[in-house]
């Protein structure tokens, strides 16, 4: 076994090192997750604004097309 000495006991300093590494990794992942959730929220808000704007532009275009068609028939 690579993580124990001849007597079968745990190498405490090595164990402490790896526990510290795990804690650091977990903290980094928590921070990254938080940043990603904030970015996702920002992108969803932007998507909603763009969708609304797209709907408004589509409505305006339909209105203009309708006016043009009425002008052609006159």
C-alpha positions, 0 to 999 in steps of 0.5 A: 500500500502506498499510503501507509507505512510498514506498521499499517498506520496512515501517513498523517502529513500526507493525509493532511496534505491531500485533505487540504488539496480537496478543501482547496479544490472544493472552494475553487469549484464553489466559486466557479459554480457561483460565477457560472450561475451569475453568468447564466442569470445575466445571459437569461436576462439578456435573452429575454430582453432580446426576445422582447425586442425581436417581437417588437421589431417583428410587429413593426415590420408586419405593420409596415408591410401591411401599410405598403400593401395597402398603398399598392392597392390604392 
